[in-house]
């Protein structure tokens, strides 16, 4: 896009120079106006629009193509909890630009407020409710954007590290997540047992886990999960889990981010 912007600027300057030169040389006034006036018109109207589109493509519009602004590419991933959402008044192809206010938790245990300005597909607006958990990329100065470019395994690893830093999982449970056997399990029962001070739901979860050889084993555990994850562990649902083959008494339930 920047190539077209600079070509437009160059053409506008060249045509404007010709327009001015023609006027100074006393060329026919009608030919002068009808021919070379396009140069100033390009400078006044086309070039500013192209520069504005460049800025937008480097910013919030990047999210529409699955990318992030250049400054955030390769930045660390944190977990953002939506605090509030407001429209900026701008829309691109009928998709609104939003200011998404977040509380961001990082893998090193920090929590900070941030606002992600993002063009969002109108069909995904329902995901941006207060309390929703979203993956974000963040910079040292506290700026953040939605991590729309990150693959699922990178998001899961970031979520696991944040949970460890916040004390939601133990190092042993993290080892299961990172080194365990990938498997599927059927939820046999799920009984809420209370709420934790940080707003997580405490529950007793009974699972039937399928081993790679097709055999199964049952396990019942007490878990603390985010409210947005509860719909993923309802009775009868199939969930992704990991476990260590030499210790089937503990499994990690891998829920997904919003």
N, C-alpha and C positions, 0 to 999 in steps of 0.2 A: 504493500500500500504506500509506503514512503517513497518508492520510486515514482509513482504517479503524481504524488504531491510535489516532489521537486521538479519533475518534468513540467507540471502545470505552472509552477512558479517561474521556471526558466522561460517557458513560452510567453507567459504574461509579461515578464520584463522585456523580452525581445520585441514583442508586438507593441508594447507601450513606447519603447524607444523609437520604433519606426513611426508610431502615431505622432509623437512629439516632433521628430525630425521632419515628417511630411508637413506638419503645420508650420514649422519655422521656414521651410523651403517655399511655402506659398503654393503647394499643390492644390488641385481642385478641391474645394471645401466639401463637396458631397462625397467624392471618392474617399477623401480623408476621413470623414465621419463614418461612412458606411463600412469602410474596410478595416482601418487600424483601430477603431474604437473598441474592437473586441479585446485588445490588450488590457486596457484599464478595467474592463468588465471582468476579465479573468482574475486580475489582482484583487478587485474589490469583492467579488462574490464567490468565485470557484475555489481559489487557493485557501481562503479561511475555512471553507467547508471541508476541504481535504485535510487540512491540519487538525480540525476538530475530530474528524473521523479517525485519524491516526491516533490521537490521544485516547479516544474511546476504545479503539481496538487494543491498545496497550493496557487499558484499564478494565472496567467492568464487562465490556463486551467479550473479553477473552473467555469468560465462563460459558458463553453460549456454544463455543466450539470445543469444550472440554479442556481448555487450557487455563492458565493463570497469568496475570501480568508478569512481565519479564523480571521485575525486582523480586518476585516471590518464587521463581523457579528454582527448585532445589532447597528451598527454605525448610526448616524443621516443621513437623506436623504436630499439632496439639488437638485437644478436644474442646470444642466450643459449645457452651450451653446458651441457647437463645434466650435473651432477656426481653427483647422487644424488636419490632419491625416497623419501619416507616417508609413510605414512598418518597422519592426525591422529586417526582414530577416529570422525570425524563422516562421515555420508553423507546425501545428499539424494535422495529417490526412488531409492534403491539405487545412486546415483552417489557414489563416494568423494571426500572432500576430501583433497588431498595437499599436502605441503610439498615443493616442487620446488627443490632447491638448484642454483644456476646460477653460471657465470662469464659476466658480461655484458660484451660489447665494444660501444663506442659509436662514433659517427661522428667524434668528436673525438679518437679514439685511446686513450681510457681503458679500463681493464679493472677490474671490481670484482665481489666476490661478492654474491649476493643470493639470497633465498628467496621464491619466489612461492607463496602459499597459494591453492589453486585447487580448485574442484569440477570434476572431469574425467569426461567420459563414459567408461563402463567399456570401450566398444569402442575407445577411443583410448589405453588404458594402454600398449599395446605401443610407441607412439611415444616414450614418456618413458623411454627407456633411456639410461644414461650415454653421453655422446658425441653424443647427438642435438642438432641445432641448431634452436632455436625462436626466433621473433620475440617480443620483449618490449617493453612500455612501461615506462619507468623515471622516477623522481623524483630531484631533487638529493640527497636524503638516502639514496639507495641502494636504496630499495624498488622492487620490480618486479612486474609481472603479465604473463601471456601476452597478446600483442596480438591477441586473438580478434576485435576489431572492425575491424582494418585491412584495406583492400582490397589485392589482390595487387600492384598497381602501387606502392603505398606501401611494402609489404614489400620488393619488389625494389629500390627506390631506396635504402632503408635498408641492405640487404645490400651493395649496390654501394659506398656511402659508407664502410661499415665496412671492406670489403676494401681500399679506397683508403687509409684511415687506417692499416691494418695493413701496407701495402706489398704486398698480394697482387695488386693490379692497378696498372697505370700510369695516369697522367692520360689518355694517349691511348686506352687500353682503356676507361676510364670514359666518354670522349667518344663512343666507338663505342656503348656501352650506352645513352647518353642521346640521341644524335642519329642513330644508324644506322637503316638500313632493317630493318624487322621481317621475318624470313624463317624458313623451316623447312629443316632439314638432316638428311640420313641419315648415321648414323655408319658409315663404311666400315671403320674399324679403330680399335682402342684398345689401346695397349701400355703398361702401367705401367713406369716407368723408375726408380722409387725413392721415398723418403720425405723430406720436408723436416723440419727440426728442430721445427716447430710442429705436426707430425702430419698435414700435408696429403700427398696422393698426387701425385707427379709422373708425368705420362703423355704419350705422343705420340698425338695425336688426328687422325684423317683424316676429313674431312667432305665430303659432296657437298651444296652449298647451292643451293636453288632461288630464282632471281631472280623478281621480280614478273611478268615477261613469260613465265615458264614455262621459260626456259633455265636451265642450271646451270653451276656452276664448282666445282672441287675445291680443297681447301686442307688442308695438314697443318701442325699447330702443336704446340708443347710447352705443356702447361697444368699448373697446380698446382691441385688440387681437393680439397675436403673429402671425407673417406671416405664420408659419407652421400650425396654427389652421384654417386659412381661408378656405382651401379646405373642412373642415368638416362642414361649415355653408353655403354652396352654396344653391341657391334656389331649393326647392323641397326635400332637404335632411331631414332626421329625426335625431334629436339630443336629447341627454339626458339633462334634465333641472331639477331644483329644485325651489320650490316657497313656500311661507308661505300662508296657507289657508286663513288667515285673511287679507292678503295684496297681491293681484294678480297684482299689478302695477309694480312689479320688479321680475325678474326671474334670476337665475344663470344658465348660459350655461356651461355644463361640457364637455369640449373638452379633448382629451387624449394626453398624451405625446407620443413622437416618439417611 
